[in-house]
Amino acid sequence: MCGRYAVVTKIKEIEKKFGVTAVPGLVFEPKANVAPGTLAPVIASSNPHQIQLMRFGLMPSWAKKPMLLINARIEGDHNQDNLATYRGAKGIFEKPSFRKPIRSQRCVVPADFFFEGPSDLGLSKPFCFYKKNEYTPFAFAGIWDEYVHPTTGEILHSFAILTTAANDLLRRIGHPRSPLILPESREKEWLNGNLDLSGISEFLVPPADDALNAFPVSPEIKNPNAQGMHLLDPVGERVDKEYRYVVTQQLELFGMGETRARERKNKET
């Protein structure tokens, strides 16, 4: 399950990274804690050349009551043991909430970090995950939908992040699932409306064992209202050693009128 992630890269830099432009009037303050119900930037198949804001938590178009589906399990009801070697049926193609979006309403979800904890403790013992040896935005594979309120006519665009079995790193911290991270060279292809089920299935595999690294952070991240650069401060050693790791981050602290820039350089020999 991926219920928390961070987008600390500014929209202008996301535009450059993904080769897109923001929809006119888009305003998004970088967030160290994107929680369910938060508006967050996505690049949707309906307009693959623009960034727009959607709610984190899918509301199916047919829903009769409020729903907040933050994750879409690619195996559906299969692979209950969360085996990384599983290559069987993809239940997401049959689930009522996901079967239409996975075919024609896919999205790229930019992120810098995501947070997971052991399955028994969750975010009471959180780890912050990032691309190993890098500090660049990556892309979750997502699906989106449009809900029209039957009385008010209000339109809600929302999204969910696809999940798959955990790779070795996530298993070592005690978590059995992973968000689906798109290969950088194929991010735009995920938005291709001509992909058939076989083409879509090619993306639905766990991240490589050496793709990510992580470090423990404060359980304050568990609070969905918590914001601030300090949420990304390590409180312990990285799970895997890295010989050079340079991070430059900038985040406007929400609601405090304060801008903080921080550069952290760690070297290990």
C-alpha positions, 0 to 999 in steps of 0.5 A: 500500500502506498498512502503517503508520498512527497512532491517537493520539486517545483512545478517548473522543474516537473514541467522540464523533467516530464516535457509538459506544461501546467494547465493555466492557473495551476497553483501547487505548493510543494508538499513533503506529505501528500495524503489521501484527499490531497490535490496533487499533480498528475499527467493524464492520458486525456491530456498527456502534454499538461500537468493538472491537479487531481485528488489523491483517492479515486472516486469511480464515475459510477459511485453512489457514495463517497469513495477514496480508493488510494491504491489499485492492486494489479493482481486484484484478488490473486497473489495473496502471498504477495510473491514478487515472482508472480506472473499470473492473472492481473485482477485489476482488469476485472475489478469494477472500480479499475477495469475501465480506467486501467484500459483507457484512463491512465496517468503519470504521478510525479513524486520525489519520495514515498513512505512505507513502514513494516506491515505490523507497525505501518507509519508508526515506524516509517521509512522514506524511499527514493531512487537509489543514488539519485535525487530526481522526480520519478513517476508512479503508474496511476489511473484516474476517473471523473465523477459528476455529482448527480445533484450539483453537477460538480466534477471531481477528477481523482486518481489511484496509484497502482501497487504490486508485490514488494521488491527486496528492499521493501521486504527487508523493512517488513512491507509486502507491497510496492507502488508501481514505478514507471521506467523513465524511458517509458513514462510517456508510453504509459499514457498511450491510448492504443496500448492493448492489455498485453502492452499494459501488462508489460508495465505491471511488475515490481521495481528492480531490487536495486532501484530504490533506497530508504532511510527511517524518518519521524513518525510525525509523517503519520499525521496527514496534516503534517508538512515541512522539510523536517519530515524528510530528515533521516533519524537513522542510517540508510538501509543500503549504503551509498558512496555518494549522495547529494540532495538539494531540496527546496520547500515552501512550508505550507501556511508558515510563509517561510521558505527553507532551502537545504543541501545535505551531502553525505559521503561514505567510503 
